[in-house]
């Protein structure tokens, strides 16, 4: 069935501070192909001053959830931190253009998760099942992560209730893990709800959640 699968606003927090926000829409077309489009802001510091960058992202997928194309335009204040990335995906090869050089990478035959901005995780509910864990290769469009091969296991854990203190939402808790980390992923049907690493160390804490579902903030 064609139409919007999921849409919402993500809040991204790291080390106890708000890193940014991202509005996204995941849509299925009549031919079964998928489109993920988003826009948002990222907060950062330049010397002693706070600054903000804006970005627009678009990912096209086949009906089998394999990426076809990727576009990212990130623009910082007075050109600081600007980043424009595009990529095209064939059956076995992808070509990534970061504005300075083009890089060719091999694609697996198996299912894989393409990571760009934070809303990239919105495709995961279409892979997730309670019955069996899913093994996915991760292909990151961040250059500092392309040298390491990453595989993750997406595994159902339990039903949970999430709350912002005034309302609750029934969700399914999954683990998203590889050899180095374990994330907790919260889904409600085909909707992405939250993702957290639940680290007890403040410097390593990270989470994103749907502020349109939890306007008061997601409670631990």
N, C-alpha and C positions, 0 to 999 in steps of 0.2 A: 504494500500500500504506500502510495506516495504521500508526501507532506512532511511537516516538521516533526522530527523524532525527539529532539531535546533543544531547549534554549534557556539561557539564564545568565547570571552574572557571578563570576568567581572573584573571591578575595584571596590574595596570596600573601601569606605571612611567613617570615623567616626570622629566626632569632628573636621572636617576640615583637617584631616590628612589621607594619604593613609594607609589603614590597610593591604591590600594585593591584590592579583590578582588570578583569577581562570579560567582556560581553561576547557571547557566542551563540551560534545557531547551527545545529546539525540537521540536515534535510535529506530526505530520500526522494529522488526524482521518479518519474513514471517508468523509466527504463531500468530502475533499480540502482543506478549509480548514486553515490553519496557526495554531499558537499558540506564542508565545515568552514564557516566563516566567522571571524572574530575581530574585535578591536579592543584596545585597552591602553593602560598607562603603566609605566614602571617608574618607581621612585629610587633615586640614588643620590650620592653626595659628590660634589666637586669641591675639593679642598674642604672648607668649613661651611659650604653652602648646599642647601637642598635643591635638587633639580628633578625634572620629570621628563620622561620620554614618552612618545605615543607610538603605537604600532597598529598595523593592519595585517591580518593573516588570512590566507585562503588555501584550503587543501581539497583536492578532488580525489575520490576513491571509486574503484570499480564496485559492482554489486557484491563482490566477494571481499570487500574491505581492503583491497590492496591499493596503495596510493598511485595516482596517475600524475598529479602535478602538485607543486607547492610554491607559494609566493609569500614573502614576508617583507614588509617595509617598516623599518623602525627608525624614527627620527627624534634626535635629541635637541636640546636647546642650543641655538646658534650652531647647529651641525655637530655638536659633540655626541659621540656614541652612535652616529648614524650607521645603520646596517641594512643592506638590501640583499636578500637571498632568494634564489629561484631554483627549482629542481624539477626534472622530468624523470619519470619512472617507466622503464620498459619491463619486459618479462624477466630478464636476468641482469640488467645493468641500469643504474641510475646516474644521471649527470647533475652535479650540484654546482651552481654558480654563485659565489659569495661576493661578486662585484670586483674581486681582485684576481681570482683564478677559477678555472673549472676543474672539478674533481670527479673522476669516474669511480664508482664503487659497485661491487658485485651484490646482487640481491639474492636472498635465499628462495628456494622453492616453497619453504614452509611459511606459514603466516608470520607477519612481523608488525611491530608497533613503530610507527614513525613519530618521533618526538620533535616538535617545534616549540611553540609557546605552550602555556599551561593547558589551554583547552584541548590540546592534542589527546589528552586522556579521555575526552568525551566519547571516543570511539570504543573504549574498552567495554562498556555494557553490552555491545553487540557481539563481543567475544565470550563474555562471562556466562558460565553455566554452573548450577549447583551440583550437577551430577559428576562432572569430570574436570580436573585441573587442565588449564590451557598453557602450553609452552610457547612463548613468543620471543623471537629475536627482536632486539631493540636497535633501531637505526636512528641515531641522533643527528640533527642538523647543526648541532654545536660542534665546531671544529675540534675543541679540546677533548671530545669524547669519541671521535671517530676511530682512534687508534686501538681502542679496546673492544673486543667482541663481547657483547652483553646479551645474555638470555635471561628472561624472567619467567617465573611460574605464577600464573593467576589462579588462585585456589580459594574456593568458598570456605568460610569459617562458620558463620552463624547469623541468625536474624538479630537485629538490635533496634533500639529506639534512640534517635538523636534529637537534641533539644537546644533551643536558644534561650531557655529559661521561661518562655511564655507559651511555646507550642512545641509539639513533638512530631516526629516523622518516622514511620516504619521504614527500615532499610536493611539491606543485606551487607554484611561485612565480608570482605575478601582480603587475602594477603597477596601482595605483589612483591615477589622477592627474587633476589639472585644471590650470588656467593657473598656479596659485600653488604647488602642492605635488605631491610624488610619494611615495606610500606603497608599501611592499612587503607584499603579502598572501600568507599561506601557508595552503594548503588541503590536506586529505587526503580525497578523495572528497567527501562532503557535510559534512565537519567543518571548522570553523574551527580553525586551529592557532595562528596568530600574525599580528600586524600591527605594522609598525615603520616609522619614517621614516628610520632609519639616518643621522641627522644627526651630523656630526662636532663640532658645537657642543653642549656639554653643556646649555646653557640651552634648547635647542630639541629635545633628544632626547625621543622618546616611543616606547613599545612596549607591546603587550599580548601575552600568551602563555598557553597552557594549562598551568597548574601540575599538573593531574592527568596530563598527558602528559610534562611535564618537571619532576619534583619537585625537581631540583637547580638549576633555573633554566635558561633558554634561553641557550646559548652563542653568541657572535657568529659 
